[in-house]
Amino acid sequence: MVKFGINRIVQVFFLIFIISPILITINFKTEIPISSSIIDLDDDSPSIDLSSLPSPNFEELYNKWYNSEIEMIIVAPDDANFTKVLIPLMEWKNQKGVKTVILSNFSEYAGSDNAEKIRNMIKEYHENENIQWVLLAGDTEEELIPIRYSYNPDTVVVSGQTEYSTWDEYYKPTDFYYSALNGTWDDDGDGNWGENPENNGNGIDEIIWSPDVYVGRLPASNAYELQIMVNKTLKYEINPEIGAWMNQMLLAGGVSSFSPAEDEARLTEYIWQNYTINHMNFTHLAKTTSSFTPSLPPEPNILDALNGTSFISGVNEGYSTIIIAGHGSPTTISGWVTSNSQITYYSNTNALSSSNTNMTSLIYADACTTSSYDQGDSSIGERLIKRLNAGAIGYIGGLRVTWYLDYDTELEKLNRGNAKLFWKQFFEEMNFQQGRALYNSKVAYLNSDYFQRGETSIRLEWQRKNILTYNLLGDPEVDIYTDIPVSVPNYFVSPIHEGQLVSFSVIDNKGRLTPNARVHLTTLDGKYFTAYANKEGIVKFRLPAQSNEKYNVTITGHNLIPTYLNFTTIEDSHFPELRNIECIPNTPTISDRIQFNFEGYDNQSGVESITVLLSQNNFNNFESFQVSNGVLDNAQNFTLTLNKLDPGEYAYAVAIRDYSNKTRLYYDNAFSFSIATPLIEYVLIFTLILLVGLAGLLSISYFTSLKKKRFKE
């Protein structure tokens, strides 16, 4: 009989413990190769139910085509005559793709007065429809479209200053109330709207200085005046008077003070040197002190003297854009010609007789009170906007006193900062729509270095005043010419498939890119969709999956003559294809995240999604993992990464779907992989068996020794 002592048992088990991991590792070295070829599903493949695949997200796309959001509202008095006049303007907006409605039912909304009711109506449409544009079609009387008087005692807190004539020193009018829609503007409920924190009972600013919509006003007291302004707007946009005036800017800078020397021509020169010269030809009219000599601009641009004749003549000759900087009143724009005498450059009488017929201008008046349209109908701004077939297409000016600061060498404070940033927004940021340029310049001013370095604050009444008092007379959505407009070519000559992603650069017939161009599409069955180009002129939109559908297209935009096109979609007759599948790694472990790389192809409607179906039971059931193109994407290469998987045998199939909802399934017997049970699990199990066995042997040995002992006794 062989003796098998306890030491020998321990040695044997230790040897097995060392060798077993090696044996296990060798056993799991075999790799299953993944075929790079792709084979369509055939009769021998497992039956796979595709009904559980994630549905394509077509609902959002179709909703945009059939239930597009309202983009603009025209607020009118409750007067059928006003509404009748506005209908052609609304129809034109809708035709070019700015979905527009006329609203006169503001009395149905909550509010302490009509102004608050109108604002609450605008706010509701902004929240529900995300409107961008608001046109107030009526003068400021309570029974028409009242203006909001905010508590803004700027002339009271500045010693020696006063408002024009007998106008109120504490309450100042503003249409900014209809643009900044957050908050109530009367947080403490005392009836003083728009108070700064020092005057508000709760110590907060009652104005949240973030405009939400772009606002303009047609200050009509009756339907006849409204008709003049509507017709002028339609003429400007649909059938403009083509001419060199469209590429001309008039800049006029006077003298605000001789002591100290305050030359506004410094501002107008800065504007043409930094902005205008890159876009338009111009005439610079300057009256200066001896401390400033204007630069001579390059030809064909002109430097000339600013006087009572040159500016009036300039307005009458026709310029697309105009700025004049100086002093102002409701009836005059003026400047100092000596240290103790002023000259009038323009008056409300000149506005009444302006003769720039069909060459209407966007005019920016950097001056006080030239647009006091709440005080009768005789201000310069109101007369220019109401001028029959002439005058202004848009007028930006102050309703009340505006402010500038001496020694503003950086042209960044109050009036100069406001004006400089307006033209920067207009030219450099390409905000050619007059309302967008105005309100974006207000935001730019509040975010400027002047504020950021803490040199000033919007708590100051004079800073609040300049933001509140510069308002727009005119349609805010109108795009201002900076060059002679032309049409665009036909972008729909090649076949257009149902569901296709259409993308092109809007380049007019002069070869110019058109930033923010508008491409509007309609069909007889009620589809209505507008796609906007980006600042580089690139536009993208995806069509619904409907073949033999005729689309009418209207393309409008900056310096474009409205262009009318059409096309008919054809059927997507091809199924999408997978041209390559790659699964990494080939032999995954529980520590790996498995990555699939796909190359999909569909040259008609485009690939909508690729889905991996992963199963451990021959596809009796499976998990699905999807990667998709966005509505405005047309990618062909996709990557899908799975989370770490449990050990087991896996098979997968791949479904590819296009935007016409055609699906193709790919499967191959090699579409499989194994994930091994981790070695540590085998080691732990084997170790446990060894320990149990060792414990058993030790027990047997122990009891055997006891028996021998008893036997000897």
C-alpha positions, 0 to 999 in steps of 0.5 A: 500500500502506497502512503499518500501523506498530507504534504503530497496532497497539497503539492499535487493540488498546488501543481494543478492550480498553476497548470489549469489557467494555462490549459484554459487559456489555450482552450479559448485561443480560437478566433472566429473571423468576420467576413467582410463581404455582405450578403442579402438575406436569403431563404436559408437565413433566420426569419427576422421580424422587422416590425419592432424596428424603431420607426423613422422620425417622419412626424416632425418633418411632416409637421413642419411641412403641413403645420409650419409656425407663424413667423410674423404678426401684424397687430391692427386696430379693431377696424375693418378698414385697417385690416382690408388695407393690410391683407395684400401685405400679409399675402405677400409675406406668406407668398415669400415664406414669412408666415404672417397673420393679422391680429386685431383681437388683443382686447380678448387678452388679459391686461390693465390697459390695451398696451399690456393686452397687446404685449400679452398677445405677442407673448403668447404667439412668441411662446406658441409659434416662436414668432420673430417679427411684429408690425404695429399697424397703427398710430399710438393713440389708445384706440389704435396701437398705444405705446408704453410710457416707461418710468425713465426720469433721465432728464430729471437726474441730469442737472440742467437737462430737460425734455423738448417743450413741455413734454413729461420729464418722468414718463418716456414712450417706447415700443421696446416694451413689445419686444422684450417679453420676459417679466411684467415691466411692473414688478411692484405693481405701482403702475410705473412701468420699466423702473430701475432697481432704485425706483422699484419697490422690490429693488429689481430692474423691471426690464429684462433687456433681451429683445425677443422679437423684432418690432416696427410700426406703421404710425397710421391714424387712418386707413389712407395713411396705412395704405401709403405705407403698405403700398410703399413697402410692397413696391420696395420688395416686389417691384423696386425701381432698379438703379444705382441708388441701391448701392449708395449710402449717404453719411452726414456728420455735423458738429455737436459742440465747438467747446469741447470740439465734438465732431460727429464726422469722426463717427460717420468716417469710422462707419464708412471706413470700417463697414460701408466701403466693403459693401456700397459706394457712398457720399460723406458730407462733413461739417467739422471743427478745426480739430478734425480733418475728414479723410478723402475716400477712394473714388468713386466715393465722394467727400463734400461739405455738409450744409443746408443744401447738400443733405436735402439734395442727397435725400431727394437724389435717392440713397439706399441708406442714410445716417445723419449725426447731429442735434435734433428736435421733432422738426429739425436736424441741425448742428453748430457752424460756429461756437454760437450759431447753428444751422438746420440741415433738414426739417419736417417741411423738407420731409413733406416735399421729399422727392426721392420717388420710388428710391426710399431710404433706410434713415438713421438719425443720430439725434434727439426727438426727430421721431416723436410719433406719439406727439402728433404727426409732424415729426421728421420721422413720421412725415418721411415714413408716410410720404407718398412713394418717397421719403423713408422705407424705414426711419430709426430715430429718438422719440425723446432726448438722446445722449452722447458723452464728450471725449468719446474717442472710441465712439462707443458711448451712448449715441455714437456707440448705438449708431456704430453698432447698428451699422456694424450689425447691418454690414458686418453681421449681415443683418440687412433686415432693418428691424433685426439690425436695430434690435441686435445692435441694442444687444451688442451695445449692452454686451460691449466692452464699455459695459463689460469693463464696468464703466457704465450700467443699464441702471443709469437712466440715460443709458436706459433712455437710449435703448428705449427711445430709438425705435423703428418706423417701418416694417421690421422684416424688410430687407434693405438693398446694398446693391442692384438686385438680380434674380437667381438661376433655376436650382431644380433642373436635375431630377428631385426625388421624394424624401431627398435632401436638397442642398445648394448655395444661393448664388445670384445671376451676378455670381454673388452669394446671398446670405440668409436667402429665403427658399419657400415651397408650397404644394396644392395639398397644403404643404408650406415650408420655408428654408433659410440659407446661412450666412454663407448662402447655403440652404438645406431642406428635406422633402416629404416622401411623396412622389409626383408632387409639384412644388412651387418655389419662391426665392427671396433675399438680400439684393434679390429680385423675387424668383419663381420656380417649380419642380415635380418629385419623382419616385425613389425607386432604389433600395438603399445599400450597405457597401461595407461592414466592419466589426471591431474587435473580431474577438471581443471580451466583456471589457470591450465596447463593440464598434460597428463601422458602416458605409451606406449608400442611397443616391436618391432619398438618402440613408435615413438610418442603419440598425444592428439587430443583435440576438443570442437565439437565432433572432427569435428575439433581439435587441436593436441599436440604431444610428441615424442621419438627421433631417438635414444630414446626408452622411454615408459613413456611420459608426455605432458603438455598443455597451459592454456585453455579457459572455455568450454567442451572438449573431447580428443582422443589419437593416438599412433604411432610406428616407422613402421608408424602403428597408433592406436587411443584410445577414451572413452566417459569419455575422457573429462573434463570441464573448468568452467567460472571463478566465477569472471566473474559471479560476475561482470555480476551479479553486473552489473545487480544489479547496473543497476537495482538499478539505475532504482529503484532510478530513479523510486523513484526519479520521483515518489517523483517529481510527489507527490510534484507537486500534493501537489502544 
